[in-house]
Amino acid sequence: MKLSLANQAEVPRAKIVLYLLNSEHRRGKSKARFFLGRGFHADNWQDVAAALRQHAAENEIAKEEITPLGVRMVVEGVMAMPNGTVAEVRSIWFIERGERVPRFVTAYPLKKKTTV
């Protein structure tokens, strides 16, 4: 199953600029290194928002969790990067109880699995 209304999903500017692409953020700096290193820029935060919406629209929901506040969904799959590459990314979305449109929570690269 794919994220419903992914094309309308809320991806706030502050979440992208102050967190996901902020190399000074305590918890977001490794994510910033990943996304900035693949061609995304805070000046063009709308490009990140569009790529995240596309990621959510094209990939399957890997996990869904119902909470007292709403539904948390984890989407995993490939995401196109501005530098011409693709990467395996996990994005997290939340739909508040009584709402229909998902809201972006976070995204980060999936670690590559190694076989022994």
C-alpha positions in Angstrom: 0.0 0.0 0.0 1.2 3.5 -0.8 0.8 6.7 1.2 -2.6 8.2 0.3 -2.7 11.9 -0.7 1.1 11.9 -0.9 1.0 14.7 -3.6 -0.8 16.9 -1.0 1.4 16.0 1.9 2.5 18.7 4.2 6.3 19.2 4.2 7.0 22.4 6.2 9.9 24.7 5.2 11.1 24.8 8.8 11.4 21.0 9.0 13.6 21.0 5.9 15.7 24.1 6.4 16.1 24.0 10.2 16.3 20.2 10.6 16.8 18.0 7.6 19.4 20.2 5.8 20.9 21.8 8.9 24.5 20.5 9.4 24.5 22.2 12.8 21.4 20.5 14.2 22.2 18.1 17.0 20.0 15.3 15.7 19.8 16.3 12.0 23.4 16.8 11.1 24.0 13.3 9.7 20.9 13.6 7.6 22.0 17.0 6.4 25.4 15.5 5.4 23.6 12.8 3.4 21.1 15.1 1.6 23.4 18.1 1.1 26.1 15.7 -0.3 23.7 14.5 -3.0 22.8 17.9 -4.3 19.9 19.2 -2.2 20.2 22.8 -0.8 18.3 24.7 1.8 17.9 27.6 -0.6 15.8 25.3 -2.8 14.0 23.5 0.1 10.9 23.1 -2.2 13.0 20.6 -4.3 13.5 18.5 -1.2 9.8 18.7 -0.3 8.8 17.6 -3.9 11.3 14.8 -3.8 10.0 13.6 -0.5 6.4 13.7 -1.8 7.5 11.7 -4.8 9.3 9.2 -2.7 6.1 8.7 -0.6 4.0 8.4 -3.7 6.2 5.9 -5.5 7.2 3.6 -2.7 5.3 1.2 -0.4 4.5 1.8 3.2 6.8 -0.6 5.1 5.2 -0.1 8.5 2.1 1.5 9.9 1.5 2.2 13.6 -1.8 3.5 15.0 -1.3 5.8 18.0 -3.7 7.7 20.2 -2.9 10.8 18.2 -3.1 9.3 14.7 -1.3 7.0 12.3 2.5 6.9 11.8 3.7 5.5 8.5 7.1 4.4 7.4 7.9 4.5 3.6 11.0 2.8 2.3 12.4 2.8 -1.2 14.5 4.6 -3.7 14.6 8.4 -4.0 16.0 10.4 -6.8 18.8 12.8 -5.9 19.7 16.1 -7.7 23.2 14.8 -8.4 21.7 12.1 -10.7 22.0 9.2 -8.3 19.3 7.3 -6.4 19.5 6.2 -2.8 17.5 4.0 -0.5 15.6 6.3 1.9 13.2 5.8 4.8 10.7 8.6 5.2 8.3 8.9 8.1 4.8 10.5 7.8 2.0 11.1 10.2 -1.7 11.6 9.8 -3.4 13.1 12.8 -6.6 11.7 14.1 -9.5 13.3 12.1 -7.2 14.5 9.3 -6.6 13.0 5.8 -3.4 14.7 4.6 -0.1 13.2 5.8 2.6 15.4 7.4 6.3 14.8 6.9 8.2 13.9 10.1 11.7 12.9 9.0 13.8 11.1 6.4 17.1 9.4 6.4 19.2 7.0 4.3 18.7 3.3 4.8 21.9 1.5 5.7 23.0 -1.0 3.2 22.8 -4.6 4.4 25.9 -6.6 4.2 26.0 -10.4 3.8 28.4 -12.5 5.6 
